[in-house]
Amino acid sequence: MDTKIVNFIQSDNYDGPDRRDKPRYAVLVAAELEFAGRKELVKVLNVGIGGCRIHCTMHLNPHSIVTLAFYVAGDNGKMEQKYPVTGRVIQVHKGKGHDVVWIDFKGMLVQEQGLETVIQQGTKN
């Protein structure tokens, strides 16, 4: 029998390396969030191949399935909506005037959705 020791880390004051399987990158990118037939423009705070963290005013519950369509600069320099990705809400924290929402993309073919472009453009800002 294999046994594995697990150390739990108090995350509110953790200041170590990122523990995710796929790294997240701090970005400032706009995206359109769609949930239950409603749409809202949201601010993406970090993104990676495995998921993202956003600010939004729409009420979401954990386990909600959402779609995000990221805005990136096109060849003509104008912002274009691209790369829709479907994900599942993991956590929701109430903020002042908005909620902070963590979304998980795991299990999706997000490598083919162009998230590398979103990360590259978002980290430049």
C-alpha positions as CSV (number, residue, x, y, z in Angstrom):
1,M,0.0,0.0,0.0
2,D,1.4,3.4,-1.0
3,T,0.9,6.2,1.5
4,K,1.4,9.8,0.7
5,I,1.9,12.6,3.3
6,V,0.0,15.7,2.5
7,N,1.0,19.1,4.0
8,F,-1.9,21.6,4.2
9,I,-0.9,25.2,3.6
10,Q,-2.8,28.1,5.1
11,S,-3.3,30.0,1.8
12,D,-4.3,33.4,3.2
13,N,-0.7,34.1,4.1
14,Y,1.2,31.7,1.8
15,D,4.0,33.4,-0.1
16,G,5.7,30.5,-1.8
17,P,5.8,29.3,-5.4
18,D,2.6,28.7,-7.4
19,R,1.2,25.2,-6.6
20,R,-0.8,24.8,-9.8
21,D,-0.1,22.2,-12.4
22,K,-0.1,24.9,-15.2
23,P,1.2,28.4,-14.3
24,R,-1.0,31.4,-14.3
25,Y,0.2,34.8,-15.6
26,A,-0.9,38.2,-14.3
27,V,-2.7,40.0,-17.1
28,L,-5.2,42.8,-17.6
29,V,-7.5,41.6,-20.4
30,A,-11.1,42.1,-21.2
31,A,-13.4,39.2,-21.9
32,E,-17.1,38.6,-22.4
33,L,-18.6,36.2,-19.8
34,E,-21.7,34.3,-20.8
35,F,-23.8,32.4,-18.3
36,A,-27.5,31.3,-18.5
37,G,-28.1,33.4,-21.6
38,R,-26.7,36.6,-20.0
39,K,-23.5,38.4,-21.0
40,E,-21.2,40.7,-19.2
41,L,-17.9,42.4,-19.9
42,V,-15.4,41.3,-17.3
43,K,-11.8,42.0,-16.3
44,V,-9.4,39.0,-16.4
45,L,-6.7,39.3,-13.7
46,N,-4.8,36.2,-14.4
47,V,-4.9,33.4,-17.0
48,G,-3.2,30.2,-17.8
49,I,-3.9,27.1,-19.8
50,G,-5.6,25.6,-16.7
51,G,-8.0,28.5,-15.9
52,C,-8.3,32.2,-14.9
53,R,-9.4,34.7,-12.2
54,I,-11.8,37.5,-13.1
55,H,-13.7,40.4,-11.6
56,C,-17.4,40.4,-12.5
57,T,-20.7,41.8,-11.2
58,M,-22.9,38.9,-12.4
59,H,-23.8,36.5,-9.6
60,L,-22.2,33.1,-10.2
61,N,-22.2,30.0,-8.0
62,P,-19.4,27.4,-7.7
63,H,-19.8,24.6,-10.3
64,S,-21.6,27.0,-12.8
65,I,-20.6,26.4,-16.4
66,V,-19.6,29.6,-18.1
67,T,-18.1,30.7,-21.4
68,L,-15.4,33.4,-21.8
69,A,-14.6,35.1,-25.0
70,F,-11.3,37.0,-24.7
71,Y,-10.5,40.3,-26.4
72,V,-7.1,40.5,-28.2
73,A,-5.5,43.0,-30.5
74,G,-6.1,42.1,-34.2
75,D,-3.7,42.6,-37.1
76,N,-5.3,46.1,-37.6
77,G,-4.6,47.0,-33.9
78,K,-8.3,47.0,-33.0
79,M,-9.6,44.8,-30.2
80,E,-11.4,41.7,-31.4
81,Q,-13.3,39.1,-29.5
82,K,-11.7,35.7,-29.9
83,Y,-10.9,32.4,-28.3
84,P,-14.2,31.4,-26.5
85,V,-13.4,28.9,-23.8
86,T,-15.9,27.0,-21.6
87,G,-15.0,26.5,-17.9
88,R,-16.4,25.7,-14.5
89,V,-16.6,28.2,-11.6
90,I,-14.4,27.0,-8.8
91,Q,-14.6,29.8,-6.2
92,V,-16.5,33.0,-5.8
93,H,-15.5,35.8,-3.3
94,K,-17.5,38.9,-2.7
95,G,-15.7,42.1,-3.3
96,K,-16.6,45.8,-3.2
97,G,-19.0,46.2,-6.2
98,H,-17.8,43.0,-7.9
99,D,-17.1,39.4,-7.2
100,V,-13.7,37.7,-7.7
101,V,-14.3,34.4,-9.5
102,W,-11.9,31.6,-10.2
103,I,-12.6,29.5,-13.3
104,D,-11.1,26.1,-14.2
105,F,-10.5,25.1,-17.8
106,K,-9.1,21.7,-17.0
107,G,-10.3,18.9,-19.4
108,M,-10.8,21.4,-22.2
109,L,-8.7,21.6,-25.3
110,V,-7.6,25.1,-24.4
111,Q,-4.2,24.8,-26.1
112,E,-6.0,24.9,-29.4
113,Q,-8.1,27.9,-28.3
114,G,-5.3,30.4,-28.6
115,L,-4.8,31.2,-24.9
116,E,-1.1,31.7,-25.6
117,T,-1.9,34.8,-27.5
118,V,-4.1,36.1,-24.7
119,I,-1.3,35.5,-22.2
120,Q,1.3,37.2,-24.5
121,Q,-0.8,40.3,-25.1
122,G,-2.1,40.5,-21.6
123,T,1.3,40.4,-19.9
124,K,2.6,43.3,-22.1
125,N,0.0,45.7,-20.6
